[in-house]
C-alpha cells in the first residue's frame, strides 16, 4: 500500500496554489506556527515537524522523526527515507542549510496526509494534527530544559544609543521577549533576568541564573546585546563565550559591556580575569559547552543576517562569570550602524534573530543531551 502510494505521487507537481504561496501553517493541540519554504525546490525546516507534534532525534547521516507512533528515518542529501519497514523515495533530497535540515514540501503536502489519514489533515496550506493533545506532557523536573535570557543593560544604563535615539536596553528586552515566546512554545522553561526597564547588577545576573537553574542539569544562559563602535560603517554579528580575550577587538567588546558596572553605584570590585574564569566555571565542561553553544548561535544567525559574520569570540564578560551552565553573550547587530539600527527597531528583524537563536538552542540541547550529567550542578 505504502509503495503504491509512493509510486503514485513521486511524479506529481506540488499543488499550484501551495507552490506559489511557498508557506505552510502547522497546527497541533490548539497551537500553530507558520513556516516559509526555502531553496530552489520548496522545502520546510525540520521545526515544522516538531510543531506538528513530532520528536526529532539525531541519527548517523541524518535524523529520525517519531510521529504518531511511527518512526521515520531521513538521510541528509538523499531523497530516500524509511517508514513502516519500507524504503521510500521523494522527488527531491532532504537538504541542510545553516539553520538545519529542510524536508521537501512534497513530504508535508502529499506524503503525511496520505500516510496518516484522518489524523493529519491538509486544508489549503494548513496541515493539522487532529489527535495531538491540547497540552504538552509535563517533563520531569530533572530533564526539563531551562533557558535563562539576559536582556543587556536597563534602568539608568541605556547601553549604546543608536541613530534616532534607539536604546540598546529597550531593543535587547524586546529581543528577549520574542525569543522567550518561541522557546516557551517549544516547551522550554524560560526565565528573564529582567522583565522591565530596571537595572540588574552585572555580577548579579549569573547568580540569578544559578538560582533559577536550582541544581537541575539541563540549563543554559544567553545574554543579549547590540554592538557599537565609533566607525559607523562597521556591521555584523558575533557571539562570545567566557575565556581570556585574545585580540584587541575582543577586549574592546568586553570593556564596553563591563562598563555598565558604573551605573550600579559604588566602586566596582576588581576581577582578575584569569582567576575569575578558573573560579567561576565549575569545570572545563562549561568552557567546551559554551564554545559549542556559541558556534550553534553564530551558525544559525548567519542564515538570516545580511551583515558580516564576525565569528565566535572569547572575552572576560562580568555577566558570564560565575554562571554554572553553558553561557554565551550575543552581539546581534551594530546599533551604531545606521542600516542595522533601522533593522534592529523592526519586528521582522527581531523575530528572525529570535527564531535563529531558538533553533540554535534546540540543536545544542539535542546534541548535548548525554553530557548534562558531566557538568554537575
Backbone torsions as a table, in degrees:
resi	resn	phi	psi	omega
1	UNK	NA	-49.6	-178.5
2	UNK	-65.2	-40.3	179.6
3	UNK	-65.8	-39.0	179.0
4	UNK	-63.3	-41.0	178.7
5	UNK	-62.8	-41.8	179.8
6	UNK	-59.4	-48.8	-178.9
7	UNK	-62.3	-29.9	-177.5
8	UNK	-75.5	-27.9	-172.5
9	UNK	-107.2	-17.6	-172.4
10	UNK	-64.0	-23.5	-179.9
11	UNK	-92.7	0.5	-175.9
12	UNK	-84.2	145.8	172.8
13	UNK	-81.7	160.6	176.9
14	UNK	-64.6	148.6	173.4
15	UNK	-51.9	132.5	-170.3
16	UNK	-56.3	-44.0	-176.9
17	UNK	-63.4	-40.7	-178.0
18	UNK	-72.6	-39.6	179.9
19	UNK	-62.8	-37.6	-179.6
20	UNK	-71.9	-38.9	-177.1
21	UNK	-70.2	-39.1	175.0
22	UNK	73.5	13.7	178.8
23	UNK	-139.4	159.3	179.1
24	UNK	-139.7	146.3	173.5
25	UNK	-109.1	131.6	-179.0
26	UNK	-114.7	130.1	-177.9
27	UNK	-128.6	142.2	177.3
28	UNK	-159.8	131.9	175.5
29	UNK	61.1	30.8	178.2
30	UNK	86.2	-4.4	177.8
31	UNK	-110.9	155.9	-179.3
32	UNK	-147.6	160.3	177.9
33	UNK	-149.9	149.2	-179.9
34	UNK	-103.9	141.1	-179.5
35	UNK	-132.8	130.3	178.7
36	UNK	-90.2	143.6	176.7
37	UNK	-72.8	147.5	178.6
38	UNK	-129.6	162.2	175.1
39	UNK	84.3	167.5	178.5
40	UNK	-62.5	-41.9	173.4
41	UNK	-96.9	123.4	-176.4
42	UNK	-52.6	127.4	179.7
43	UNK	-145.5	150.4	-179.1
44	UNK	-117.0	148.1	-178.2
45	UNK	-67.7	156.4	-178.6
46	UNK	-62.3	-19.9	177.5
47	UNK	-61.5	-24.9	177.5
48	UNK	-64.0	-31.8	176.6
49	UNK	-71.3	-37.9	176.8
50	UNK	-63.4	-40.1	178.5
51	UNK	-64.4	-23.4	178.8
52	UNK	-82.1	-5.8	179.8
53	UNK	103.4	8.6	-178.4
54	UNK	-86.0	155.4	170.4
55	UNK	-102.9	128.1	-178.9
56	UNK	-110.4	124.7	-174.8
57	UNK	-126.1	143.4	178.3
58	UNK	-68.1	149.5	176.1
59	UNK	-150.3	157.2	-177.0
60	UNK	-57.0	122.4	177.1
61	UNK	79.6	0.6	-178.1
62	UNK	178.3	-129.2	-177.2
63	UNK	-161.3	162.2	176.6
64	UNK	-113.5	146.3	177.6
65	UNK	-123.4	124.3	176.1
66	UNK	-105.7	114.2	-174.1
67	UNK	-139.6	122.8	177.8
68	UNK	50.7	40.8	175.8
69	UNK	85.5	-7.0	178.6
70	UNK	-103.7	148.1	174.5
71	UNK	-109.1	126.9	-179.5
72	UNK	-117.6	130.0	-174.0
73	UNK	-113.1	125.9	179.2
74	UNK	-115.6	153.2	172.2
75	UNK	-121.8	132.8	179.1
76	UNK	-64.5	139.5	-179.5
77	UNK	66.4	21.4	177.3
78	UNK	-129.9	141.7	175.7
79	UNK	-83.7	-6.6	-176.6
80	UNK	-87.8	145.6	172.3
81	UNK	-148.4	163.7	179.9
82	UNK	-119.2	143.9	176.3
83	UNK	-158.0	134.7	176.8
84	UNK	52.9	46.0	176.1
85	UNK	65.4	14.7	178.8
86	UNK	-116.0	145.1	172.8
87	UNK	-94.1	121.3	-174.1
88	UNK	-120.5	165.8	-175.5
89	UNK	-140.1	134.2	172.0
90	UNK	-94.4	164.6	179.1
91	UNK	-66.2	-35.7	-177.9
92	UNK	-125.1	156.0	-177.8
93	UNK	-77.7	160.1	167.5
94	UNK	-71.4	136.4	-179.2
95	UNK	-123.9	166.9	177.3
96	UNK	-130.4	129.9	172.5
97	UNK	-114.2	-167.3	-176.0
98	UNK	-65.5	-19.2	-179.6
99	UNK	-94.6	-3.8	178.7
100	UNK	123.6	-172.4	-177.6
101	UNK	-66.8	145.6	175.6
102	UNK	-128.4	133.4	-174.1
103	UNK	-109.5	133.0	-178.8
104	UNK	-50.8	142.7	-177.7
105	UNK	-57.7	-27.5	178.9
106	UNK	-54.3	-37.4	-178.8
107	UNK	-63.3	-41.0	-178.3
108	UNK	-77.3	-41.1	-170.7
109	UNK	-86.9	-22.2	-177.2
110	UNK	-120.8	-53.4	-171.4
111	UNK	-69.6	-49.3	-175.5
112	UNK	-60.5	-49.1	179.9
113	UNK	-61.6	-34.7	179.8
114	UNK	-75.9	-33.0	-178.1
115	UNK	-77.0	-27.8	-179.1
116	UNK	-126.6	62.1	-176.1
117	UNK	-60.1	135.8	179.5
118	UNK	83.0	-27.6	-179.8
119	UNK	-95.6	-38.1	172.5
120	UNK	-116.5	117.1	-176.4
121	UNK	-118.5	144.4	178.7
122	UNK	-117.5	119.9	177.1
123	UNK	-128.9	110.0	-173.2
124	UNK	65.7	-121.5	177.2
125	UNK	-109.9	24.2	-179.3
126	UNK	-111.6	116.8	176.8
127	UNK	-102.7	122.2	-172.0
128	UNK	-122.2	133.5	168.7
129	UNK	-89.1	104.0	-172.7
130	UNK	-78.9	-11.0	-176.6
131	UNK	-113.1	5.7	179.7
132	UNK	-65.8	139.8	176.9
133	UNK	-65.3	151.4	-177.9
134	UNK	-68.7	-24.6	-178.6
135	UNK	-125.7	142.5	176.5
136	UNK	-67.8	136.0	177.2
137	UNK	-56.3	142.4	-178.8
138	UNK	-70.3	127.1	178.0
139	UNK	-83.4	134.1	176.6
140	UNK	-53.7	143.0	-175.5
141	UNK	-56.5	-33.7	-177.6
142	UNK	-69.8	-17.7	-178.4
143	UNK	-114.7	0.1	-178.6
144	UNK	-63.9	133.0	176.8
145	UNK	-84.8	125.7	-174.1
146	UNK	-118.9	132.0	176.7
147	UNK	-125.9	124.9	175.1
148	UNK	-105.5	118.0	179.7
149	UNK	-99.2	137.0	-176.3
150	UNK	-121.9	94.6	175.7
151	UNK	-68.4	122.1	-174.9
152	UNK	-63.8	150.1	171.7
153	UNK	66.5	-155.5	-178.9
154	UNK	125.5	155.5	-180.0
155	UNK	62.9	-132.7	-178.9
156	UNK	-68.3	-12.5	178.3
157	UNK	-95.3	103.2	-176.8
158	UNK	-79.8	-8.6	-168.0
159	UNK	72.8	-152.1	177.8
160	UNK	-85.1	150.7	-177.7
161	UNK	-112.4	124.4	-177.9
162	UNK	-93.2	-179.7	177.5
163	UNK	-55.5	140.6	179.6
164	UNK	77.0	9.7	178.2
165	UNK	82.7	16.6	178.2
166	UNK	-64.7	125.9	-175.7
167	UNK	-101.6	129.1	178.9
168	UNK	-58.2	-39.6	-176.4
169	UNK	-60.0	-39.4	-179.1
170	UNK	-71.0	-43.8	-177.3
171	UNK	-70.6	-33.6	176.8
172	UNK	-64.1	-39.5	178.7
173	UNK	-68.5	-40.9	177.9
174	UNK	-62.8	-40.8	177.5
175	UNK	-63.8	-42.0	179.1
176	UNK	-62.5	-40.7	178.9
177	UNK	-63.2	-41.9	179.0
178	UNK	-64.7	-42.7	178.9
179	UNK	-67.3	-39.3	177.3
180	UNK	-57.3	-45.9	-178.3
181	UNK	-60.9	-42.2	-179.4
182	UNK	-66.5	-40.5	-178.7
183	UNK	-71.2	-39.4	177.5
184	UNK	-62.0	-39.8	178.4
185	UNK	-61.0	-30.0	179.7
186	UNK	-87.5	0.5	175.8
187	UNK	97.1	9.8	179.4
188	UNK	-80.2	152.7	167.1
189	UNK	-88.4	117.8	-172.5
190	UNK	-121.5	135.9	176.1
191	UNK	-130.5	149.8	173.5
192	UNK	-113.6	138.9	177.7
193	UNK	-68.7	-27.1	170.5
194	UNK	-143.4	140.6	-179.3
195	UNK	-113.5	1.9	179.6
196	UNK	-148.2	-178.7	-176.7
197	UNK	-80.4	80.1	-178.6
198	UNK	-138.1	158.2	-177.8
199	UNK	-91.8	125.3	172.4
200	UNK	-116.5	125.7	-178.5
201	UNK	-57.7	141.2	-179.1
202	UNK	-55.9	-45.0	-177.2
203	UNK	-68.8	-21.7	-179.8
204	UNK	-78.9	-25.2	-171.9
205	UNK	-63.6	-46.6	176.6
206	UNK	-66.2	-29.4	178.2
207	UNK	-71.8	-35.0	172.9
208	UNK	-61.0	-43.6	179.8
209	UNK	-61.7	-42.3	179.5
210	UNK	-63.1	-39.2	179.0
211	UNK	-65.2	-41.2	-179.7
212	UNK	-70.3	-30.3	175.1
213	UNK	-62.9	-38.6	172.7
214	UNK	55.5	41.6	175.2
215	UNK	77.9	-1.0	-179.9
216	UNK	-82.6	146.4	-171.1
217	UNK	-77.5	-36.1	-168.8
218	UNK	-90.4	77.4	-178.2
219	UNK	-139.4	151.5	173.5
220	UNK	-147.5	164.0	-171.6
221	UNK	-128.1	127.6	-178.7
222	UNK	-128.7	116.2	177.3
223	UNK	-98.4	129.9	-170.6
224	UNK	-110.9	129.0	-175.6
225	UNK	-145.8	171.6	170.0
226	UNK	-129.1	137.1	-171.1
227	UNK	-81.9	167.5	178.6
228	UNK	-159.2	139.5	173.3
229	UNK	-141.6	165.4	-179.7
230	UNK	-71.8	-28.6	179.4
231	UNK	-82.4	106.1	-169.7
232	UNK	-70.7	-13.6	-180.0
233	UNK	-77.7	-13.9	-177.4
234	UNK	-69.0	133.1	-178.6
235	UNK	-134.1	173.3	170.7
236	UNK	120.0	-170.3	-174.0
237	UNK	-144.5	152.2	179.6
238	UNK	-155.7	155.4	-178.7
239	UNK	-128.1	133.5	-176.5
240	UNK	-112.3	149.4	165.0
241	UNK	-127.8	165.0	-171.7
242	UNK	-78.3	116.9	173.0
243	UNK	-168.1	177.7	-179.7
244	UNK	-71.3	130.3	178.8
245	UNK	-61.6	140.6	-179.1
246	UNK	-109.1	-21.5	-175.1
247	UNK	-125.5	164.9	177.1
248	UNK	-62.6	-38.6	-179.2
249	UNK	-66.5	-40.2	176.5
250	UNK	-61.4	-42.7	178.4
251	UNK	-66.0	-36.5	179.4
252	UNK	-60.7	-47.3	-178.2
253	UNK	-65.3	-42.3	179.2
254	UNK	-62.0	-43.8	179.3
255	UNK	-64.4	-38.4	179.3
256	UNK	-62.9	-47.5	-178.8
257	UNK	-73.4	-35.4	179.2
258	UNK	-70.7	-20.6	-179.8
259	UNK	-63.8	-16.3	178.7
260	UNK	-61.4	-17.4	179.8
261	UNK	-62.1	-22.0	-179.4
262	UNK	-64.1	-23.0	-179.4
263	UNK	-82.9	-5.8	-172.5
264	UNK	-87.2	-11.4	179.8
265	UNK	83.2	141.4	179.8
266	UNK	80.6	165.3	-179.0
267	UNK	-70.9	143.3	178.3
268	UNK	-80.9	130.5	177.4
269	UNK	-69.0	133.3	179.4
270	UNK	-71.3	139.6	177.9
271	UNK	-122.6	105.9	172.4
272	UNK	-62.1	115.7	-168.3
273	UNK	-59.1	-47.5	-176.5
274	UNK	-62.1	-42.6	179.5
275	UNK	-65.5	-40.9	-179.4
276	UNK	-63.0	-39.3	179.5
277	UNK	-64.2	-44.2	-178.5
278	UNK	-67.0	-39.9	-178.1
279	UNK	-80.7	-33.5	-173.8
280	UNK	-76.9	-26.2	178.8
281	UNK	-99.5	129.9	-175.5
282	UNK	-59.2	-41.2	176.8
283	UNK	-165.2	-178.5	-175.0
284	UNK	-62.8	-20.8	178.6
285	UNK	-54.8	-43.4	-176.6
286	UNK	-67.8	-34.5	177.3
287	UNK	-63.9	-50.0	-179.5
288	UNK	-62.9	-44.8	-177.9
289	UNK	-66.4	-38.8	178.5
290	UNK	-64.9	-38.8	176.2
291	UNK	-62.9	-42.3	178.4
292	UNK	-63.7	-43.0	179.0
293	UNK	-63.0	-42.2	177.9
294	UNK	-61.1	-40.2	177.0
295	UNK	-60.0	-45.4	-178.9
296	UNK	-63.9	-43.9	-179.5
297	UNK	-63.2	-45.5	-178.5
298	UNK	-63.6	-42.6	-179.9
299	UNK	-64.1	-38.6	-177.7
300	UNK	-71.3	-43.3	179.5
301	UNK	-65.5	-32.6	-179.6
302	UNK	-55.6	-30.7	-176.7
303	UNK	-74.2	-17.6	-174.9
304	UNK	-122.3	-9.6	-174.6
305	UNK	-101.9	130.4	-178.6
306	UNK	-92.2	3.9	176.0
307	UNK	-87.7	171.0	179.6
308	UNK	-63.0	142.1	173.4
309	UNK	-82.3	107.5	-177.0
310	UNK	-88.0	-1.7	169.8
311	UNK	89.6	175.9	175.1
312	UNK	-87.2	133.5	-176.5
313	UNK	-132.9	172.6	-178.8
314	UNK	-135.8	144.9	178.3
315	UNK	-167.3	169.3	-176.7
316	UNK	-93.5	73.5	179.5
317	UNK	-78.2	128.5	177.5
318	UNK	-59.1	-35.3	-175.1
319	UNK	-68.9	-18.1	179.0
320	UNK	-98.5	-18.8	-174.5
321	UNK	-69.0	125.5	177.5
322	UNK	96.1	-5.4	177.7
323	UNK	-72.2	118.4	-177.7
324	UNK	-89.0	61.6	-178.4
325	UNK	-174.3	163.5	172.1
326	UNK	-56.8	134.0	-173.5
327	UNK	-144.0	136.3	178.4
328	UNK	-137.9	159.7	173.6
329	UNK	-121.6	124.0	-176.2
330	UNK	-104.0	124.2	170.2
331	UNK	-102.4	95.8	-165.9
332	UNK	-77.2	-17.9	179.7
333	UNK	-176.8	173.6	178.4
334	UNK	-99.7	110.1	178.6
335	UNK	-70.5	-16.2	178.0
336	UNK	-80.5	-13.5	179.2
337	UNK	-90.6	125.0	-175.4
338	UNK	-57.6	-39.0	-179.2
339	UNK	-67.5	-48.8	-178.8
340	UNK	-70.2	-31.5	177.7
341	UNK	-62.1	-41.4	177.6
342	UNK	-62.0	-39.0	179.0
343	UNK	-67.9	-41.8	-178.1
344	UNK	-55.3	-35.7	-177.5
345	UNK	-80.5	5.3	-178.1
346	UNK	-106.6	148.7	177.4
347	UNK	-66.6	-32.0	-178.7
348	UNK	-62.0	-48.8	179.2
349	UNK	-65.2	-43.7	-178.8
350	UNK	-58.3	-44.9	-178.7
351	UNK	-67.8	-38.5	-178.3
352	UNK	-67.6	-40.5	177.3
353	UNK	-68.1	-42.7	179.4
354	UNK	-60.8	-42.7	179.9
355	UNK	-65.0	-39.9	179.5
356	UNK	-64.2	-44.4	-179.7
357	UNK	-67.1	-37.8	177.4
358	UNK	-61.5	-42.2	178.3
359	UNK	-64.1	-39.4	178.3
360	UNK	-64.3	-42.5	178.1
361	UNK	-62.7	-42.3	178.5
362	UNK	-60.0	-48.2	179.9
363	UNK	-62.5	-40.5	-179.1
364	UNK	-61.8	-46.2	-179.6
365	UNK	-63.4	-42.4	180.0
366	UNK	-62.0	-43.6	-175.3
367	UNK	-75.2	-22.0	-174.4
368	UNK	-114.9	11.1	-176.4
369	UNK	-54.5	-38.0	-176.2
370	UNK	-76.9	-6.3	-175.8
371	UNK	-100.0	-9.1	-170.4
372	UNK	-58.4	-34.7	-179.9
373	UNK	-66.8	-21.7	-175.3
374	UNK	-70.5	-27.4	-176.5
375	UNK	-85.4	-7.8	-177.2
376	UNK	71.3	-167.8	-179.9
377	UNK	-123.9	NA	NA
